[in-house]
Amino acid sequence: MRILGIETSCDETGIAIYDDEAGLLGHQLHSQIDIHKAYGGVVPELASRDHIRRCLPMIHDLLEATRTTPSQLDAIAFTEGPGLIGALLVGASIARSLGYAWGIPSIGIHHMEGHLLAAELTESPPPYPMVALLVSGGHTQLMASEKPGDYQLLGESVDDAAGEAFDKAAKMLGLGYPGGPEIARLAESGRSDRFSFPRPMTKKPGLDFSFSGLKTHTRLTIESLGTMTDQDKADIARAFQDAVVETIVIKCERAILETGHADLVMAGGVSANLELRRALKVFGEQHHVNIHYPDLKFCTDNGAMIAVAGLMRQKEWSRDQWRIDARARWPMTDLSPINDAEAT
């Protein structure tokens, strides 16, 4: 089985071809950072237009690079949601049209399930049951999963997601977009003992997240300093990142205790944060929990994760073949379980 994956949910165009026997044959990724950084965030209309420009040429180039003809493809998987509705419609329209022209099925994939299943691209895919920590730009969620496609929501952000909080804190500090990598870079030279930022909602029971108050605390700290030196900015970045990381680790520990699972999978763009990986590694060693995450190149949005998810959902290849669907919001708990026989 060979499947083409198309990812256009936000500000990255990802194209990939995955084969169930040979593995990932090839993938291409185009980032729109240079387009959006002047605005300090993603401009939906510009994102959609760039996906239109990039998608078909990238598919053509990847087919040539992998020496794949349309007749060798068994299906097309595309991101149906959640995400920016205009950007999603680009990928959905192209996938449905190519599927119709080539006479092969096309299937809409949940973006966050794609992130989770990106761990299948590692040498040692995580076992089930597991706890999944999903931390991307607009999502911070903890899920329990007994088997592929079966998800139980344990907790989620009630306001800003971690990725959004990173972006907003970076903007307050006069840093570039996206904020996560900028905060992480600056925090490396920050002092850990200067500022003490709150760990939101960790003194209350439950597994929900809230980063809005942390964002406010960051703004008030900046205002109290007046003119900031480079060291001031680094110290604030360090305090902010430490607070986010420790908050996430505390919630992960609670999720592990609540479920009794011994495996934790972290996925999504924020999972590329090396300090978060380090802290979870320490947590895993202390509590005998196995920590899994995709390779760094597959943490951000990419077509490979969508192709893998599409292959695993072979049973659904025949549904709604020519209807173009896009969903700005789409709870993972609405997904149907993946039959064990479908897994790669």
Secondary structure, DSSP 4 states (H G I P E B T S, - for coil): -EEEEEE-SSSEEEEEEEETTTEEEEEEEEE-HHHHGGGTS--HHHHHHHHHHHHHHHHHHHHHHTT--GGG--EEEEEEESS-HHHHHHHHHHHHHHHHHHT--EEEEEHHHHHHHGGGGSSSPPPSSEEEEEEETTEEEEEEEEETTEEEEEEEBSSS-HHHHHHHHHHHTT--SSHHHHHHHHHTTS-TTS-----TTSSSSSS-B--HHHHHHHHHHHHHH-SPPHHHHHHHHHHHHHHHHHHHHHHHHHHHHHH--SEEEEESGGGG-HHHHHHHHHHHHHHT-EEE---GGGTSS-HHHHHHHHHHTGGGTTTTTT-----S---GGGSPPPPGGG--
